[in-house]
Amino acid sequence: MKNFLRPATIRARFEKSLSQMFSNEVEAYSKTLPIVREINLEYRQEHNIVTDEPLAEEHHGAIRVASKQEFRQIVALFNVMGMKPVGYYNLHEAAKLPIHSTAFRDVSEDGLKENRFRVFASLLIKEAVPKELLPIVDSAIARRDILSDGAKKMIDINKSQGSLTDKQADIFVAEAIKTFRREEEAVVSKSDYEKLLKANSVMADAVSFQKPHLNHMTLKVHDIDILHKRLQENAMETIPAVQGPPKMEVPPFLRQVSIVAQEEKYKFPDGKGGYEEGLHRARFGEYETKDGIALTPKGRALYDEALQATMKEVSDKDEKYQEVLQRNFSKFPKTKEEYRRQELAYFKYFPNKDYKGEKPKDWNDAVAKGAVGYKGVLYQDFLPVSAAGIFKSNTKEGGFIDSEETKGSKESFEKDIGTKVFDPYELYAKVESESVSETAKKLGIKYIRAIKIQ
């Protein structure tokens, strides 16, 4: 009998190989690794944190895909590792970029505990491509084959077996990372590349090269404000401000910062059997603190309101940005209990082992008496405004078609990729509701819904 691996185990191997590949390819990113390790070590020592987690660990990567056919191949590839498309992010709407996106990740609690690695994958909105550039785009896509024969074979084996053996997993990972490797030779001429670049650099990046090369990798850091400062002290060009909420007592969602992409040399076919050299700028390192609580739609509305008020008042390039951001987020609760009472976040409930009082009458009584404990559900996804801010810091504005017909939608995205995307709110609500049911059952009490499960 064959011993099959769990998808999360395969995913962990993939993450490790992808991380090593990107570190070897992007020198600026590899130079930040010692800085991240140093900050994380300092933080753990200061806060007496004992953990087996490495000092520098990737949380996610990002890619840009040129066509719906290619994206369907990406869906099949990530499915081997238990990674499903979660959430819909319209970056055309958020940042006037000709792409819309989803995040591939595990949707089970156990799988996320074992490995949280995710990939933010963007699809070019074909309708946003100027008419005169469509022949270039179509021709480039026709010359691409983003999966190796070996990867296709392992995807088929996984489909027939339901998983992979240890040896098969190693073969799969070795073949899978080829899809995200930087290939020096482009699939468009230098003049066609420049036409695409003039329209939009994200469009040029998605179309011009042999594969959807890894756009960035994101490292976990305990203190992103210190990291931002240290990167600048080490003469590394960064985006102007940390993206996301300000530093808070009970942080929602996540906070991110990135270094600016550097130009890399590529070879563009000259049509005569040779190549012209050129430069392309797209790949960079990103860093995040991802210990924030997952907000309900009500909490998300409050978050969006505070962020939009800040953006209307001041640019993230302004030295007063963090001060204004802090002021606008001051309406947020200072404790988890306030978040819970105001129905702003999701929580996971459990019996309080230290409770010695009388048996509660019902759920509300159990919570009030302290018979039930709770902790915030960890946010596992992305923020379109933060992603857009970082993407725009590494792109050139251009002349792609910007109209109601070219904005993209969740419905058109799902149709293109051949599958539904999971609703992240439903996933977080499921974690909460299941924990409530299990806890009430263990305590032998009736569950009367204390807060609305969004």
C-alpha positions as CSV (number, residue, x, y, z in Angstrom):
1,M,0.0,0.0,0.0
2,K,1.3,3.4,-1.0
3,N,1.8,6.1,1.6
4,F,0.3,9.3,0.4
5,L,1.3,12.8,1.6
6,R,-1.1,15.4,2.9
7,P,-1.5,18.4,0.6
8,A,0.0,20.7,3.3
9,T,3.2,18.6,3.4
10,I,3.6,19.0,-0.4
11,R,2.8,22.7,-0.1
12,A,5.5,23.2,2.6
13,R,8.1,21.6,0.2
14,F,6.9,23.8,-2.6
15,E,7.2,26.9,-0.4
16,K,10.8,26.0,0.6
17,S,11.9,25.4,-3.0
18,L,10.2,28.5,-4.2
19,S,11.8,30.6,-1.5
20,Q,15.3,29.4,-2.3
21,M,14.7,30.0,-6.0
22,F,13.5,33.6,-5.5
23,S,16.4,34.4,-3.1
24,N,18.9,33.2,-5.7
25,E,17.2,35.2,-8.4
26,V,16.5,38.5,-6.7
27,E,19.6,39.8,-5.0
28,A,17.9,42.8,-3.3
29,Y,15.4,40.4,-1.6
30,S,18.1,38.1,-0.4
31,K,19.9,41.0,1.2
32,T,16.9,41.7,3.4
33,L,16.8,38.2,4.9
34,P,19.5,39.0,7.6
35,I,17.7,42.2,8.5
36,V,14.3,40.3,9.0
37,R,16.0,37.6,11.0
38,E,17.7,40.1,13.2
39,I,14.4,42.0,14.0
40,N,12.5,38.8,14.6
41,L,15.2,37.5,17.0
42,E,15.2,40.8,18.9
43,Y,11.4,40.8,19.2
44,R,11.2,37.2,20.4
45,Q,13.9,37.8,23.0
46,E,12.3,41.0,24.2
47,H,8.8,39.4,24.5
48,N,10.0,36.0,25.7
49,I,8.5,34.2,22.7
50,V,9.5,30.5,22.4
51,T,8.7,29.0,19.0
52,D,9.9,26.5,16.4
53,E,9.1,28.9,13.6
54,P,12.1,30.0,11.5
55,L,13.4,33.6,11.9
56,A,12.7,34.3,8.2
57,E,9.6,32.6,6.9
58,E,7.6,33.3,3.7
59,H,3.9,33.9,4.0
60,H,3.0,34.3,0.3
61,G,4.1,34.8,-3.2
62,A,2.5,36.6,-6.1
63,I,2.1,36.0,-9.9
64,R,0.5,37.6,-12.9
65,V,-1.2,35.4,-15.5
66,A,-1.9,36.4,-19.1
67,S,-4.9,34.3,-20.1
68,K,-7.8,32.3,-18.7
69,Q,-6.4,29.1,-20.2
70,E,-3.2,29.6,-18.3
71,F,-5.1,30.5,-15.1
72,R,-7.0,27.2,-15.3
73,Q,-3.7,25.4,-15.4
74,I,-2.6,27.3,-12.3
75,V,-5.9,26.2,-10.6
76,A,-5.0,22.6,-11.3
77,L,-1.4,23.0,-10.1
78,F,-2.3,24.6,-6.8
79,N,-5.1,22.0,-6.2
80,V,-2.4,19.4,-5.8
81,M,-1.2,21.3,-2.7
82,G,-4.7,21.8,-1.3
83,M,-4.7,25.5,-2.3
84,K,-8.1,26.8,-3.4
85,P,-9.0,30.3,-4.8
86,V,-10.3,32.4,-2.0
87,G,-11.7,35.9,-2.4
88,Y,-12.0,38.2,-5.4
89,Y,-9.9,41.3,-5.6
90,N,-10.6,43.8,-8.4
91,L,-7.4,45.8,-8.7
92,H,-8.8,47.7,-11.7
93,E,-11.4,49.1,-9.4
94,A,-9.0,49.6,-6.5
95,A,-6.0,51.0,-8.4
96,K,-6.7,51.3,-12.1
97,L,-4.6,48.3,-12.9
98,P,-5.8,46.0,-15.8
99,I,-6.0,42.9,-13.6
100,H,-8.3,41.1,-11.1
101,S,-7.1,38.5,-8.6
102,T,-7.7,35.8,-6.1
103,A,-5.6,34.1,-3.4
104,F,-4.8,30.4,-3.5
105,R,-4.6,29.0,0.0
106,D,-5.8,26.1,2.2
107,V,-9.4,26.5,3.4
108,S,-9.2,24.2,6.4
109,E,-8.0,25.1,9.9
110,D,-5.8,22.0,10.1
111,G,-4.2,22.7,6.8
112,L,-3.5,26.3,7.7
113,K,-2.0,25.3,11.0
114,E,0.4,23.0,9.2
115,N,1.3,25.5,6.5
116,R,-0.1,29.0,5.8
117,F,1.6,29.6,2.5
118,R,-0.5,31.4,-0.1
119,V,-0.1,32.7,-3.7
120,F,-1.8,35.9,-4.8
121,A,-2.6,35.3,-8.5
122,S,-3.7,38.0,-10.9
123,L,-5.3,37.6,-14.3
124,L,-5.0,40.1,-17.1
125,I,-8.4,41.6,-18.0
126,K,-8.4,41.0,-21.8
127,E,-11.1,43.6,-22.4
128,A,-8.7,46.3,-20.9
129,V,-6.1,45.6,-23.6
130,P,-6.1,48.4,-26.3
131,K,-7.4,47.0,-29.6
132,E,-4.1,47.7,-31.4
133,L,-2.2,45.6,-28.9
134,L,-4.5,42.6,-29.0
135,P,-2.5,40.9,-31.8
136,I,0.7,41.2,-29.7
137,V,-1.0,39.8,-26.6
138,D,-2.6,36.9,-28.5
139,S,0.6,36.0,-30.3
140,A,2.6,36.1,-27.1
141,I,0.2,33.9,-25.3
142,A,0.2,31.4,-28.2
143,R,4.0,31.1,-27.8
144,R,3.8,30.3,-24.1
145,D,3.4,26.9,-22.3
146,I,3.5,27.7,-18.6
147,L,3.5,24.1,-17.3
148,S,6.2,21.6,-18.0
149,D,5.3,18.1,-19.3
150,G,6.4,16.8,-15.9
151,A,4.1,19.1,-14.0
152,K,1.2,18.1,-16.2
153,K,1.9,14.4,-15.6
154,M,2.1,14.8,-11.8
155,I,-1.2,16.8,-11.8
156,D,-2.9,13.9,-13.7
157,I,-1.4,11.4,-11.3
158,N,-2.6,13.4,-8.3
159,K,-6.1,13.5,-9.8
160,S,-6.2,9.7,-10.3
161,Q,-4.7,8.8,-7.0
162,G,-6.1,11.6,-4.8
163,S,-2.6,12.6,-3.6
164,L,1.1,12.0,-4.2
165,T,3.7,9.7,-2.6
166,D,6.9,11.1,-1.1
167,K,8.9,10.5,-4.3
168,Q,6.1,11.8,-6.5
169,A,5.8,15.0,-4.4
170,D,9.5,15.7,-4.9
171,I,9.1,15.3,-8.6
172,F,6.0,17.5,-8.6
173,V,7.7,20.3,-6.6
174,A,10.8,20.3,-8.9
175,E,8.5,20.6,-12.0
176,A,6.1,23.0,-10.4
177,I,8.6,25.7,-9.5
178,K,9.7,25.8,-13.2
179,T,6.4,27.7,-13.8
180,F,7.5,30.5,-11.6
181,R,11.2,30.7,-12.5
182,R,12.6,33.8,-14.2
183,E,13.4,33.0,-17.9
184,E,15.8,35.5,-19.5
185,E,14.3,35.1,-23.0
186,A,11.1,37.1,-23.7
187,V,8.3,35.9,-26.1
188,V,7.8,39.4,-27.6
189,S,10.2,41.7,-29.5
190,K,11.7,44.7,-27.8
191,S,9.5,47.1,-29.8
192,D,6.4,45.1,-28.9
193,Y,7.4,45.0,-25.2
194,E,7.8,48.8,-25.2
195,K,4.3,49.2,-26.7
196,L,2.9,47.0,-23.9
197,L,4.9,48.8,-21.3
198,K,3.6,52.2,-22.6
199,A,0.1,50.9,-22.1
200,N,0.8,49.5,-18.6
201,S,3.8,47.8,-17.0
202,V,1.6,45.2,-15.3
203,M,0.2,44.2,-18.7
204,A,3.8,44.0,-20.1
205,D,4.9,41.9,-17.1
206,A,1.9,39.5,-17.5
207,V,2.4,38.9,-21.2
208,S,6.0,39.4,-22.4
209,F,7.8,36.5,-20.8
210,Q,7.8,32.7,-21.1
211,K,6.2,32.0,-17.7
212,P,4.2,33.8,-15.0
213,H,7.5,34.4,-13.1
214,L,7.2,35.0,-9.3
215,N,6.5,38.7,-8.9
216,H,7.4,38.9,-5.2
217,M,7.8,36.8,-2.1
218,T,6.6,38.1,1.3
219,L,8.4,37.5,4.6
220,K,6.9,37.5,8.0
221,V,8.2,40.1,10.4
222,H,7.2,40.8,14.0
223,D,7.7,44.6,13.9
224,I,7.1,46.1,10.5
225,D,7.7,49.7,11.6
226,I,11.3,48.8,12.8
227,L,11.8,46.9,9.6
228,H,10.7,49.8,7.4
229,K,13.2,52.0,9.2
230,R,16.1,49.5,9.0
231,L,15.6,48.9,5.3
232,Q,15.9,52.6,4.7
233,E,18.9,52.8,7.0
234,N,20.5,50.1,4.9
235,A,20.0,52.3,1.7
236,M,17.2,50.1,0.4
237,E,14.5,51.9,-1.5
238,T,11.1,51.2,0.0
239,I,7.5,52.3,-0.6
240,P,6.8,55.5,1.3
241,A,4.6,54.1,4.1
242,V,3.5,50.9,5.7
243,Q,0.3,49.7,4.0
244,G,-2.8,48.7,6.1
245,P,-4.0,49.9,9.5
246,P,-1.7,51.8,12.0
247,K,-0.1,50.1,15.0
248,M,-3.0,49.1,17.3
249,E,-3.8,47.4,20.6
250,V,-5.9,44.7,18.8
251,P,-4.7,44.9,15.1
252,P,-7.2,44.0,12.4
253,F,-6.1,42.3,9.1
254,L,-2.4,42.9,8.3
255,R,0.3,45.5,7.7
256,Q,2.7,45.4,4.7
257,V,5.7,47.2,3.3
258,S,8.0,46.4,0.3
259,I,11.3,47.3,-1.3
260,V,11.0,48.8,-4.8
261,A,11.6,46.5,-7.7
262,Q,15.0,46.7,-9.5
263,E,15.6,46.5,-13.2
264,E,16.7,43.1,-14.6
265,K,18.2,42.2,-18.0
266,Y,16.2,40.3,-20.5
267,K,16.7,39.1,-24.1
268,F,14.0,40.1,-26.7
269,P,13.8,38.1,-30.0
270,D,14.8,40.3,-32.9
271,G,13.0,38.3,-35.6
272,K,16.4,37.3,-37.2
273,G,17.3,34.4,-35.0
274,G,19.0,36.7,-32.5
275,Y,18.2,38.8,-29.5
276,E,18.1,42.4,-28.4
277,E,19.0,43.2,-24.8
278,G,16.6,45.2,-22.6
279,L,15.5,45.9,-19.1
280,H,12.4,45.1,-17.2
281,R,11.4,46.1,-13.6
282,A,8.8,44.1,-11.8
283,R,10.1,41.8,-9.0
284,F,10.6,42.8,-5.4
285,G,10.6,41.8,-1.8
286,E,7.6,42.3,0.5
287,Y,7.2,42.0,4.2
288,E,4.1,41.7,6.5
289,T,2.9,41.3,10.0
290,K,0.1,38.9,9.7
291,D,-1.3,38.5,13.2
292,G,-4.4,40.6,12.8
293,I,-8.0,39.6,13.6
294,A,-10.4,38.8,10.8
295,L,-13.2,41.4,10.6
296,T,-16.8,40.8,9.8
297,P,-18.4,42.8,6.9
298,K,-19.5,45.4,9.6
299,G,-15.9,45.6,10.8
300,R,-14.6,45.8,7.3
301,A,-16.9,48.7,6.5
302,L,-15.5,50.6,9.5
303,Y,-12.0,49.8,8.3
304,D,-12.7,51.0,4.8
305,E,-14.2,54.2,6.2
306,A,-11.2,55.0,8.3
307,L,-8.7,54.2,5.4
308,Q,-10.7,56.2,2.9
309,A,-10.9,59.2,5.2
310,T,-7.1,59.1,5.5
311,M,-6.5,58.8,1.8
312,K,-8.7,61.8,1.1
313,E,-6.9,63.9,3.7
314,V,-3.2,63.0,3.0
315,S,-1.0,61.0,0.6
316,D,1.0,58.1,2.0
317,K,4.1,60.0,0.8
318,D,3.3,62.7,3.4
319,E,5.3,62.6,6.6
320,K,2.0,63.1,8.5
321,Y,0.4,60.0,7.0
322,Q,0.8,57.7,10.0
323,E,-0.4,60.4,12.3
324,V,-3.6,61.0,10.3
325,L,-4.1,57.2,9.9
326,Q,-3.8,56.7,13.7
327,R,-6.4,59.5,14.3
328,N,-8.9,58.0,11.8
329,F,-8.5,54.5,13.2
330,S,-9.1,55.8,16.8
331,K,-12.7,54.8,16.6
332,F,-11.7,51.1,16.5
333,P,-12.1,49.1,19.7
334,K,-9.2,48.8,22.1
335,T,-10.0,45.3,23.3
336,K,-11.2,42.0,21.8
337,E,-14.3,42.1,24.0
338,E,-15.3,45.4,22.4
339,Y,-14.8,43.9,19.0
340,R,-17.0,41.0,20.0
341,R,-19.8,43.0,21.5
342,Q,-19.9,45.3,18.5
343,E,-19.9,42.4,16.0
344,L,-16.8,43.7,14.3
345,A,-14.7,40.5,14.2
346,Y,-14.8,36.7,14.2
347,F,-13.8,34.7,17.2
348,K,-13.1,31.1,18.1
349,Y,-14.7,29.9,21.3
350,F,-13.5,27.2,23.7
351,P,-14.3,26.0,27.3
352,N,-12.4,27.9,29.9
353,K,-10.5,25.2,31.9
354,D,-9.9,27.6,34.8
355,Y,-13.6,28.3,35.3
356,K,-14.8,26.9,38.7
357,G,-18.2,28.5,39.1
358,E,-21.7,27.1,38.7
359,K,-22.9,25.7,35.5
360,P,-24.1,28.4,33.1
361,K,-27.8,28.5,32.2
362,D,-27.2,29.2,28.5
363,W,-24.5,30.5,26.1
364,N,-24.9,34.2,26.9
365,D,-24.6,33.3,30.6
366,A,-21.5,31.1,29.9
367,V,-19.8,34.0,28.2
368,A,-20.7,36.5,30.8
369,K,-19.5,34.3,33.7
370,G,-16.2,33.4,32.0
371,A,-17.0,29.7,31.5
372,V,-16.2,30.3,27.8
373,G,-13.0,31.7,26.5
374,Y,-12.4,33.1,23.0
375,K,-9.6,34.4,20.8
376,G,-9.7,36.3,17.5
377,V,-9.8,34.3,14.2
378,L,-6.5,35.0,12.4
379,Y,-6.9,36.8,9.1
380,Q,-5.6,34.7,6.3
381,D,-6.3,36.8,3.2
382,F,-5.4,40.1,1.5
383,L,-6.5,43.7,1.3
384,P,-7.0,45.1,-2.2
385,V,-6.0,48.7,-1.3
386,S,-2.8,47.5,0.3
387,A,-2.0,45.2,-2.6
388,A,-2.8,48.0,-5.0
389,G,-0.6,50.5,-3.1
390,I,2.4,48.1,-3.3
391,F,1.7,47.1,-7.0
392,K,1.4,50.8,-8.0
393,S,4.7,51.6,-6.4
394,N,6.3,49.1,-8.8
395,T,4.4,50.0,-12.0
396,K,4.1,52.7,-14.6
397,E,0.8,54.3,-15.3
398,G,-0.4,53.7,-18.9
399,G,-3.1,53.8,-21.5
400,F,-5.0,50.6,-21.1
401,I,-8.8,50.8,-21.7
402,D,-10.6,52.1,-18.6
403,S,-14.4,51.8,-18.8
404,E,-17.3,50.0,-17.2
405,E,-16.9,47.2,-19.7
406,T,-13.3,46.6,-18.8
407,K,-13.4,46.7,-15.0
408,G,-13.9,43.0,-14.6
409,S,-16.2,41.3,-12.1
410,K,-16.3,38.3,-9.8
411,E,-18.7,36.6,-12.2
412,S,-16.5,37.1,-15.2
413,F,-13.4,36.1,-13.3
414,E,-15.0,32.8,-12.1
415,K,-16.2,32.1,-15.6
416,D,-12.7,32.6,-17.0
417,I,-10.9,30.5,-14.4
418,G,-13.4,27.7,-14.5
419,T,-14.3,27.5,-10.8
420,K,-16.0,29.4,-8.0
421,V,-13.9,31.4,-5.5
422,F,-14.5,30.8,-1.8
423,D,-16.0,33.7,0.1
424,P,-13.5,34.5,2.9
425,Y,-16.3,35.8,5.2
426,E,-18.1,32.5,5.0
427,L,-14.8,30.6,5.9
428,Y,-14.3,32.8,9.0
429,A,-17.9,32.5,10.0
430,K,-17.7,28.8,9.7
431,V,-14.7,28.7,12.1
432,E,-16.7,30.8,14.6
433,S,-20.0,28.9,14.4
434,E,-18.4,25.5,14.6
435,S,-16.4,26.6,17.7
436,V,-19.6,27.8,19.3
437,S,-21.5,24.6,18.6
438,E,-18.6,22.4,19.9
439,T,-18.1,24.5,23.0
440,A,-21.8,24.6,23.9
441,K,-22.0,20.8,23.4
442,K,-18.9,20.2,25.7
443,L,-20.5,22.4,28.4
444,G,-23.9,20.9,28.0
445,I,-25.6,24.2,27.5
446,K,-28.1,25.6,25.1
447,Y,-26.7,27.9,22.5
448,I,-28.5,31.2,22.1
449,R,-26.7,33.3,19.5
450,A,-24.9,36.0,21.4
451,I,-23.8,37.9,18.3
452,K,-24.8,37.6,14.7
453,I,-22.5,35.2,12.7
454,Q,-21.9,37.3,9.6
